[in-house]
Amino acid sequence: MIKWLSKYPKTIWCLRNLVPMILFPIADFYLFEWYTNNPWETMKVPIQFLNIYFFELMMALFLFVFGRLKWSLRLQSIFFMVAGLANYYVLSFRSAPIMPWDIYSLGTAMSVANNFEYTLERQTVFVLAGFVLLILAESVVDLELKGTGRWLLRFWGIRIAGAAVFAVLIGSFTHMLHLDSTILRYGMYDKLFTPAVMSKRDGTAVAFLMELKYISVDKPAGYSADAAAEILAPFEEEDTAQQLPGTRPNIIVIMNEAFSDPAVLGAFETNVDYMPYIHSVLNGHIKNTISGYLNVSVLGGNTANTEFEFLTGNTMAFLPQGSVPYQQYLKRETPSLASHLKTLGYETVAMHPYNSTGWDRNKVYPLLGFDEMYFIRDYKNPKKIRKYVSDRTCYDKIIELYESKPDGTPLFVFNVTMQNHSSYTDAFDNFKPDVSVSGSSSVALDNYLSLMKISDESIAYLTDYFDGAGEDTMIIFFGDHQPTNSVVSNIWRLNGKNGSELSEADEAARYKVPYFIWCNFETDTKTGADTSTNFLATDILETAGLPMTAYEKYLASLSESYPVITSIRAENAEGRSTDTADVADALNNYAILQYDCIFGKK
């Protein structure tokens, strides 16, 4: 064979260069996808060709940039080997793939990266081995774009022109993916609220390119500053700062990391009740409380987005799925619950027992109206559970602030806890799980529920303290999101469900967390008061008997028609649930006000 091929040098050249040039990028694509799914099962053939086309464009661009086919192929393989592995872990940790906005979260991601357990499934090992073999095979190519003497300048011109052409082709391809006609022609999946499904059906690379369309926020239909003012006009009154009420209760908000009750996903039995106090509240056994389930917009991560919705009254429904407003959009003073309470004479305090730079909180909190901030460095010798500062330590710090504040000055505390942060599989000397699920062998689920039990005991301790306090005080408690699928998948299994084929109701349940508003003074006791994060602040102000801004009054009015609005769905007063996009016209005034709040000229 070799002797025969030696007679045909062009054949050898083609085998060594043209064939790898075509086939190796295709191999990169399939290996890249096989990290997380089988593209032959999840992706239509025409969509596979779209992905392959992009990989071929990338190879050609690298070839003209670097001038050597060997290194263009190798760099492409190395890039997608590393990017695919990173995407594999990100998908495991938060149940969503890497998206364009994650570049803004890189610092936060690095700060918590050592908190996760990095394991490899057998399929992942095979993919890595495939990439290594492919990189070794790419050593056979020898095509170079080079010239000498008087041809040198001409070859550089060709390389620059070629790189420019393929860069433009990639840009044009990306633009094509943003067109509705392309989505219809190829039957592509474009529902951004389920990015993991989008990645599987459209291909990880193509889905990423499609999401670039939403990296900037378009103005809502009919937006103008005058239009926003006209919408708010019916809700305008005198400056609320001039209407200080006689009684201003202390307001303590606990946004508890990853706190949820997995019972909303399906029935299961445990050896002990893992949240007896919260269950008592939800069942109406604790007086002077309003309770129910809070519908949030995130799952398994992006804690800052729940903060954003709660503090500002804005919703992620009008922002790109996966974006993080703290890092992308909040660059100036923005109206919030904190800034409003500040005008009412409150001392405003933000607390988080972890790094100050996480989600840019040290930059954002002052823009939202917080006078004081406490981060990990401000907790002296804190008690930890696993690696994190305990809820009980957070609450002792709150009690310390309350006891040292000036008399007559009401206190607003917004405390984001850290105790229950993933992962849930590691063993620690200072954490002994004591909850087990019948019929389940999941260590992660048992550990998670055991952490919920500790949080339940801790919030009961905080309410017990303020039950005997001398000042009117409200405690608001809610989780920021549920944990990832890896923690709760056994609950679906126990209920005969497949986590990858859930009903709309099951999908909606993944975004529900318990909440309550507790008061140490006389107020109505309500249960089943389900709402969404963006409306919770107005409920607090109403319960406290405090005046509202025009925007907050608008939100209170809107919540009567749509008590639930999240990035996932909207639910009307009759309980009918639908995709938020399907009621965009009905919510357009809300979108106008939010856009004016975040992006409008001030």
Steps between C-alpha positions, in 0.01 A plus 500: 500500500775744598692419179186562297428830677857617435410521132221741577635785715181702450299212644729491804470875539122480488492217752732691734333839468166533322341197665602607856399857414145378437463210741684615814274802571204263465661274758549803727128576477381152592751459782405844634132404509561152645620657825137563592273325247481281191437742209355222286220464757441865591579694180343502155739421214468846335586662832801272530615636163461857631733415786749325271500802270597721793781263602633502142494882497692506828764262357543718189529816709769340716682381187530851354587651840770250593609394152539130585223244468652284775466775760164624379360148546678444830398833649141438398503155658667625820254791525191283466645229725547756780180695428298181485638377832428837662147492359457145631580613856295821477201298381550255787528773763211726398293300246568761229783518244751780451333808351643826363427694820715265708805703399374762746479235772848356451638658817215365713530159337870481580440599862268202560660254257680308775170434678385241248584135456655432160432148382497348152242262363614217275363674190697813586821299532438350155444847354825629650683195361345570161626857504850386595508249214370764261771747606764231443355418156518865404880481502493334155390816314767721346315775312653844556409841363839660448710674243859609454673779319274712285207265580519572874292818491244339271453205735452730798237685301324173421504399867362833619232502229409138572472563874279804433277303262442216745450739792227669295352161411482409870335833573252448217428148620432630851269769361316235300437303821333808651235514224154358565500361146805285579341368818185406307686353202710264710246439776739632763419524869519863621346496848766674706335414831613138456863547387597138565233377259599768248860385518405137439267566209696772321854398592705665773695728266201606287284558810777722642507701176121531503510635856737780394193669352382571852821635649349847464151595612257640243259777590143380563237595244391860546775586746588860578568686821169681452318170456647371827397817682147472360467142624608602852293820512190336661721366780689820576451679832699732718857410586471199731791631704258766628250235615693319769262267683488494876613139521782368282575138582846356463514297178736204491519310171669161484567372150619151582747338261343209306220460756202309362256225584544219245154371596359731229660265246338180628426297809776332702550377854775596743601369839433843657330823394777698333331841548241479781492876566455597133232233459319641804510845344376375162216315671387812688604383847717805568299816561565836337657352190435518128637195322498306178729417213718754327550456126856591400667538161816295551592141573814359660693830485502868405400599852548867416201495266264414784654786698448730202133410464426531871682827566396687183158356418627437148476164329740281307213436257602811303873425502703234316485156659829438678593867527599647837377860544733560795795458268361615167245773552516661844764767448326794670272569795189289457172525698455209737331397822818609682508848347128545570530395864798732530272794413271381779780530754619140508857394561567275200740207537603227253667186635660201330754275674714441194720695258396860442577480127259213435249618236655848544297549819755745643433725199126443464378525861591871536323569168188337644503722809674296770687707760698211648635171365637199686692224325710201611778716642251656743409169665751433777559134582172390341358155553509307174300209370708320239699784336249777551391742771192361672155655491510525879815715481325730250203536732716573802658780296154638424409491869823682578411773248151532645624530857759765409289719270385848612162508675222615273686415179332211316729236355483341155727199460537301181692184584611253231615181674765255382462190718315288244713564193585195289656256468313242710713188466817578697551378858597736784578455868274793594193372314322176584195446278204367695226489234454203270249434222328164482572312181781735398874449507584859410764646730443843347126495580553384859767765558286770343196420716721487808618852421137611459432364849782711646371809319150430631629484858697821449211708366284376787773630734494843334122539513500381863749774592299777333175365643625644826657815357381843611452641148259402225694275264429306183705204381471399136648164403535337156737290293676635194461186287472123511813283468604338172340192348779281636361554852129450436499247216434216746172664601382483141610139483306417818193650334547319169612810312786563260682827569557558129132459410306709750155648461454878500373479857806300605729752330324787680543319834879513455483876553299502823650565844326554836469853637342674795452846648502471882411785734538535876193725495137433421425441131296263284611140469487378140609179332523405134590859409709400199680781319820571310821665613435833325177554698624396845632843601162663441339234722750590771426872477126436508530274804722755675254781428770701323445734202606384156662670203297539183681203344430283805132597486495406133649160586246446777222573251652275233532211745122492534477401131822299481608382846792305345741638240838334449738440212340156468129569513218733597190401695183708494249557780298197388805278541562443129871461430663587169839587354582858593562579133138408421372788715761752389235743376319497834828563683638761262442791740700310761779447244499873420531598867778248561697611194467863612614406850814319383594658167304825472677835505509661841 
